[in-house]
Amino acid sequence: MSDHSRTDFSVKPTLVGEKVVLRPFRVDEDIATIREFLQDPEIGRLTGSGHGPQDTEPWDDKTEERIRSWYGTRHEQTDRLDLAVVERATGLCVGETVLNRWDSGNRSCNFRILLASSGQNRGLGTEALRLIVGYGFEQLGLHRISLGVLAFNPRARRSYEKAGFVLEGVQRDALYYDGEWVDDIVMSILAPEWERHRGFPESV
C-alpha cells in the first residue's frame, strides 16, 4: 500500500485491464451510453433510483444540458473519483464506476458501479470493480471501501463477493420501491484483505 501525502482524488487515472479501460469521461463520446443507462428502468430499479419506474426522468434538452454539465465537471472533483468503463474490444463506454463519500480521517470511501445493458453479463463489471478498488488501496492508501447492494440484485452481490467484498449487515426496509420495501445489504473490503487476495479471494 502506498503512503501518499496527497490522499485526495484530484488525479484522474486511466486504468487498463484485459477487457476494460477505466478513464475520465469524455462527454461528447460517452453521452449516448450515459443517456442509455440513466433512462433504463431496470437499471433504475437495481440502483434504487427513485421509488418506481414512473420516476425515470424524461430526457429533454434541459436534462441533457444538466447531465452534460455533471459529467463534464467530474475531472474537477477532489473528493471523489468518477471513471467511465470502456470496453477495450469496441472502444465504447459501457458504464461508470465511482469512489465517493470519502472520509479522509478514516481513509475510507464508498464504491458504486453501473453498467448499461450493452456491458452486462460478460465480466466487464467485475474487472472494472477490481481495477478501481485496487487503485483505491494501492495508490490512494485507503483502508476501507464499502458499498450497498439492494436485496433484489443478487447478481451484483455475487460479483462483489467474487472480488472480495464481505457482508457486514443489512439495513432493513431501506428503500420503498414500486410498492414494496427492500433491504439494503452493506458490504466492505479492507486493505489487508485486498493485500492478501488482490480481488480474487476464491483462489487464495
C-alpha positions as a Markdown table, in Angstrom:
| # | Residue | x | y | z |
|---|---|---|---|---|
| 1 | Met | 0.0 | 0.0 | 0.0 |
| 2 | Ser | 1.3 | 3.4 | -0.9 |
| 3 | Asp | 1.7 | 6.0 | 1.8 |
| 4 | His | 0.7 | 9.2 | 0.0 |
| 5 | Ser | 0.8 | 12.7 | 1.4 |
| 6 | Arg | -1.8 | 13.5 | -1.2 |
| 7 | Thr | -4.7 | 11.3 | -0.4 |
| 8 | Asp | -7.4 | 13.1 | -2.3 |
| 9 | Phe | -9.0 | 12.2 | -5.6 |
| 10 | Ser | -7.6 | 15.1 | -7.7 |
| 11 | Val | -5.7 | 12.7 | -10.0 |
| 12 | Lys | -8.0 | 11.1 | -12.6 |
| 13 | Pro | -6.1 | 8.0 | -13.8 |
| 14 | Thr | -6.6 | 5.7 | -16.7 |
| 15 | Leu | -6.7 | 2.1 | -15.5 |
| 16 | Val | -6.2 | -0.7 | -18.1 |
| 17 | Gly | -7.4 | -4.3 | -17.7 |
| 18 | Glu | -7.8 | -7.2 | -20.1 |
| 19 | Lys | -11.4 | -6.4 | -21.1 |
| 20 | Val | -12.0 | -2.8 | -19.9 |
| 21 | Val | -10.3 | 0.5 | -19.6 |
| 22 | Leu | -11.4 | 3.0 | -16.9 |
| 23 | Arg | -10.8 | 6.6 | -17.9 |
| 24 | Pro | -12.1 | 10.1 | -17.3 |
| 25 | Phe | -15.4 | 10.8 | -19.0 |
| 26 | Arg | -15.4 | 12.3 | -22.5 |
| 27 | Val | -18.9 | 13.7 | -22.6 |
| 28 | Asp | -19.3 | 14.0 | -26.3 |
| 29 | Glu | -18.2 | 10.4 | -26.8 |
| 30 | Asp | -20.0 | 9.0 | -23.8 |
| 31 | Ile | -23.3 | 10.8 | -23.8 |
| 32 | Ala | -25.2 | 8.1 | -25.7 |
| 33 | Thr | -24.3 | 5.5 | -23.1 |
| 34 | Ile | -25.0 | 7.9 | -20.3 |
| 35 | Arg | -28.4 | 8.6 | -21.7 |
| 36 | Glu | -29.0 | 4.8 | -22.1 |
| 37 | Phe | -28.2 | 3.9 | -18.5 |
| 38 | Leu | -30.0 | 6.9 | -17.0 |
| 39 | Gln | -33.1 | 6.1 | -18.9 |
| 40 | Asp | -33.2 | 2.3 | -18.4 |
| 41 | Pro | -36.0 | 1.4 | -15.9 |
| 42 | Glu | -34.3 | -1.8 | -14.9 |
| 43 | Ile | -31.0 | -0.1 | -14.1 |
| 44 | Gly | -33.1 | 2.5 | -12.1 |
| 45 | Arg | -34.7 | -0.3 | -10.2 |
| 46 | Leu | -31.4 | -2.1 | -9.4 |
| 47 | Thr | -29.8 | 1.1 | -8.2 |
| 48 | Gly | -32.8 | 2.3 | -6.2 |
| 49 | Ser | -33.1 | 5.5 | -8.3 |
| 50 | Gly | -36.5 | 6.9 | -7.2 |
| 51 | His | -39.4 | 4.9 | -5.9 |
| 52 | Gly | -40.6 | 3.2 | -9.1 |
| 53 | Pro | -40.4 | 3.1 | -12.9 |
| 54 | Gln | -42.6 | 6.2 | -13.0 |
| 55 | Asp | -39.6 | 8.2 | -11.6 |
| 56 | Thr | -37.5 | 7.8 | -14.7 |
| 57 | Glu | -36.8 | 11.4 | -15.7 |
| 58 | Pro | -37.8 | 12.3 | -19.3 |
| 59 | Trp | -34.8 | 13.2 | -21.4 |
| 60 | Asp | -35.2 | 16.6 | -22.9 |
| 61 | Asp | -32.8 | 19.4 | -23.8 |
| 62 | Lys | -32.7 | 20.7 | -20.2 |
| 63 | Thr | -31.9 | 17.3 | -18.8 |
| 64 | Glu | -29.2 | 16.7 | -21.3 |
| 65 | Glu | -27.6 | 20.1 | -20.6 |
| 66 | Arg | -27.6 | 19.3 | -16.8 |
| 67 | Ile | -26.2 | 15.8 | -17.3 |
| 68 | Arg | -23.5 | 17.0 | -19.7 |
| 69 | Ser | -22.5 | 19.6 | -17.1 |
| 70 | Trp | -22.4 | 17.0 | -14.3 |
| 71 | Tyr | -20.2 | 14.5 | -16.2 |
| 72 | Gly | -18.2 | 17.3 | -17.7 |
| 73 | Thr | -17.1 | 18.5 | -14.3 |
| 74 | Arg | -16.1 | 15.1 | -12.8 |
| 75 | His | -12.5 | 15.8 | -13.5 |
| 76 | Glu | -12.5 | 18.8 | -11.3 |
| 77 | Gln | -13.7 | 16.9 | -8.1 |
| 78 | Thr | -11.0 | 16.4 | -5.4 |
| 79 | Asp | -13.3 | 14.3 | -3.1 |
| 80 | Arg | -14.4 | 11.6 | -5.5 |
| 81 | Leu | -13.3 | 9.6 | -8.5 |
| 82 | Asp | -15.8 | 9.0 | -11.4 |
| 83 | Leu | -14.5 | 7.0 | -14.3 |
| 84 | Ala | -16.1 | 5.7 | -17.5 |
| 85 | Val | -16.0 | 2.0 | -18.1 |
| 86 | Val | -14.9 | 1.4 | -21.7 |
| 87 | Glu | -14.9 | -2.0 | -23.4 |
| 88 | Arg | -11.5 | -2.5 | -24.9 |
| 89 | Ala | -12.8 | -4.6 | -27.9 |
| 90 | Thr | -15.0 | -1.8 | -29.1 |
| 91 | Gly | -13.7 | 1.4 | -27.5 |
| 92 | Leu | -17.2 | 2.3 | -26.4 |
| 93 | Cys | -18.3 | 3.5 | -23.0 |
| 94 | Val | -20.5 | 0.9 | -21.3 |
| 95 | Gly | -20.9 | 2.3 | -17.8 |
| 96 | Glu | -19.4 | 4.1 | -14.9 |
| 97 | Thr | -17.6 | 3.3 | -11.7 |
| 98 | Val | -17.2 | 5.7 | -8.7 |
| 99 | Leu | -15.4 | 6.1 | -5.4 |
| 100 | Asn | -17.2 | 8.7 | -3.4 |
| 101 | Arg | -18.3 | 9.6 | 0.2 |
| 102 | Trp | -14.6 | 10.0 | 1.1 |
| 103 | Asp | -13.7 | 10.1 | 4.8 |
| 104 | Ser | -10.1 | 11.2 | 4.8 |
| 105 | Gly | -9.6 | 10.8 | 8.6 |
| 106 | Asn | -10.7 | 7.2 | 8.5 |
| 107 | Arg | -9.2 | 6.5 | 5.0 |
| 108 | Ser | -12.5 | 5.1 | 3.8 |
| 109 | Cys | -14.9 | 5.7 | 0.9 |
| 110 | Asn | -18.0 | 4.2 | -0.8 |
| 111 | Phe | -18.0 | 2.3 | -4.1 |
| 112 | Arg | -20.6 | 2.0 | -6.8 |
| 113 | Ile | -20.7 | 0.8 | -10.4 |
| 114 | Leu | -23.3 | 1.0 | -13.1 |
| 115 | Leu | -23.3 | -0.8 | -16.5 |
| 116 | Ala | -25.6 | -0.2 | -19.5 |
| 117 | Ser | -27.3 | -3.3 | -20.8 |
| 118 | Ser | -24.6 | -3.5 | -23.6 |
| 119 | Gly | -21.9 | -4.0 | -20.9 |
| 120 | Gln | -23.6 | -6.6 | -18.8 |
| 121 | Asn | -23.1 | -10.4 | -18.3 |
| 122 | Arg | -19.6 | -10.5 | -19.8 |
| 123 | Gly | -17.4 | -10.0 | -16.8 |
| 124 | Leu | -16.7 | -6.4 | -17.6 |
| 125 | Gly | -18.1 | -5.1 | -14.3 |
| 126 | Thr | -16.1 | -7.4 | -12.1 |
| 127 | Glu | -12.9 | -6.5 | -13.8 |
| 128 | Ala | -13.8 | -2.8 | -13.6 |
| 129 | Leu | -14.5 | -3.2 | -9.9 |
| 130 | Arg | -11.1 | -4.9 | -9.3 |
| 131 | Leu | -9.3 | -2.1 | -11.2 |
| 132 | Ile | -10.8 | 0.8 | -9.2 |
| 133 | Val | -10.7 | -0.9 | -5.8 |
| 134 | Gly | -7.1 | -1.9 | -6.4 |
| 135 | Tyr | -6.3 | 1.7 | -7.3 |
| 136 | Gly | -8.0 | 2.9 | -4.1 |
| 137 | Phe | -6.0 | 0.6 | -1.9 |
| 138 | Glu | -2.6 | 0.6 | -3.7 |
| 139 | Gln | -2.4 | 4.2 | -4.9 |
| 140 | Leu | -4.7 | 6.2 | -2.6 |
| 141 | Gly | -3.8 | 4.5 | 0.6 |
| 142 | Leu | -7.5 | 3.7 | 1.5 |
| 143 | His | -8.1 | 1.3 | 4.4 |
| 144 | Arg | -11.8 | 0.5 | 3.8 |
| 145 | Ile | -14.1 | 0.6 | 0.8 |
| 146 | Ser | -17.8 | -0.1 | 1.4 |
| 147 | Leu | -20.9 | -0.4 | -0.8 |
| 148 | Gly | -24.7 | -1.1 | -0.6 |
| 149 | Val | -26.5 | -3.5 | -2.8 |
| 150 | Leu | -30.3 | -3.9 | -2.8 |
| 151 | Ala | -31.6 | -7.3 | -1.9 |
| 152 | Phe | -33.3 | -7.8 | -5.3 |
| 153 | Asn | -29.9 | -7.6 | -7.0 |
| 154 | Pro | -28.3 | -10.9 | -6.1 |
| 155 | Arg | -26.2 | -11.0 | -9.3 |
| 156 | Ala | -24.4 | -7.8 | -8.3 |
| 157 | Arg | -23.9 | -9.1 | -4.8 |
| 158 | Arg | -22.2 | -12.2 | -6.2 |
| 159 | Ser | -19.9 | -10.1 | -8.3 |
| 160 | Tyr | -18.9 | -8.1 | -5.3 |
| 161 | Glu | -18.3 | -11.3 | -3.3 |
| 162 | Lys | -16.1 | -12.6 | -6.2 |
| 163 | Ala | -13.9 | -9.5 | -5.9 |
| 164 | Gly | -13.5 | -9.9 | -2.1 |
| 165 | Phe | -16.3 | -7.8 | -0.6 |
| 166 | Val | -17.6 | -9.2 | 2.7 |
| 167 | Leu | -21.1 | -8.9 | 4.2 |
| 168 | Glu | -21.3 | -6.5 | 7.1 |
| 169 | Gly | -25.0 | -6.3 | 7.7 |
| 170 | Val | -28.5 | -5.4 | 6.4 |
| 171 | Gln | -30.3 | -2.1 | 6.5 |
| 172 | Arg | -33.9 | -3.5 | 6.7 |
| 173 | Asp | -36.6 | -1.9 | 4.6 |
| 174 | Ala | -34.2 | 0.8 | 3.5 |
| 175 | Leu | -35.9 | 1.5 | 0.2 |
| 176 | Tyr | -39.6 | 1.7 | -0.8 |
| 177 | Tyr | -39.7 | 0.8 | -4.4 |
| 178 | Asp | -42.8 | 0.2 | -6.6 |
| 179 | Gly | -45.0 | -0.6 | -3.6 |
| 180 | Glu | -42.5 | -2.9 | -1.8 |
| 181 | Trp | -39.9 | -2.5 | 1.0 |
| 182 | Val | -36.4 | -3.6 | 0.0 |
| 183 | Asp | -33.4 | -4.3 | 2.2 |
| 184 | Asp | -30.0 | -2.7 | 1.5 |
| 185 | Ile | -27.1 | -5.1 | 2.0 |
| 186 | Val | -24.0 | -3.5 | 3.3 |
| 187 | Met | -20.6 | -4.9 | 2.3 |
| 188 | Ser | -17.0 | -3.8 | 2.5 |
| 189 | Ile | -13.4 | -4.8 | 1.8 |
| 190 | Leu | -10.4 | -3.8 | 3.9 |
| 191 | Ala | -6.8 | -3.1 | 2.8 |
| 192 | Pro | -5.3 | -6.1 | 4.5 |
| 193 | Glu | -7.8 | -8.4 | 2.7 |
| 194 | Trp | -7.0 | -6.8 | -0.6 |
| 195 | Glu | -3.3 | -7.2 | 0.0 |
| 196 | Arg | -3.9 | -10.9 | 0.6 |
| 197 | His | -6.0 | -11.8 | -2.4 |
| 198 | Arg | -5.9 | -8.8 | -4.8 |
| 199 | Gly | -9.6 | -9.2 | -5.6 |
| 200 | Phe | -9.5 | -13.0 | -6.1 |
| 201 | Pro | -10.5 | -14.4 | -2.7 |
| 202 | Glu | -11.6 | -17.7 | -4.1 |
| 203 | Ser | -8.1 | -18.5 | -5.4 |
| 204 | Val | -6.4 | -17.9 | -2.0 |
